[in-house]
Amino acid sequence: MLIVWFAGVLAGFTQLAAYETGPGAAATPPAYWPEIDGFERDLCKPTVLFFAHPHCPCTRASVRELARIAAKNRLEAQFVAVFFASAAMGKDWERSDIWRSAEAIPGMVLRADPEGSLARAFGVKTSGEVLAYSADGQLRFHGGITPSRGHEGDSHGQSALVAMLLEFQAKSSRNSKLETRNFLNFEF
């Protein structure tokens, strides 16, 4: 009997470890920003979408990583947190502690997503999924920004997102300098 119990406990821990270290269901986002009434991207800089379930404990780590990315890099981007909302769960159910943590990120725009309609439109299936679209509406990044489910720290996804945003910033800065130089050389 002890062997059966031990085998059961071992199987449970194995499944838990696989869940914790395994990725969530992969998103299948559209290559270009979809036409959605009332949900527009920024036309001048990248738009970073963060999809979240308001009561998923693993999402807390993703919000903290997103806050670090935004604070550490002072990136030119529109950051939007999209929180699943359910009428069946009651009014303001989505406004959890995770919502409040995202709300504390300077410049973050929060949006309730009734019954997950935006998540479906963007092909998102897992809380903590991040999508980044360029100013022209092209998908430039999608994935997670934590090293594993519910864990904080540097990750490949985080590095890729920051690199994409820094690339935009560098191009934007070069274009701004060119425009200034061209203006200064303009003869009246």
Summary of the structure (lengths in Angstrom):
residues: 188
radius of gyration: 20.0
end to end distance: 93.6
largest distance: 93.6
contacts: 531
relative contact order: 0.19
helix: 42%
strand: 18%
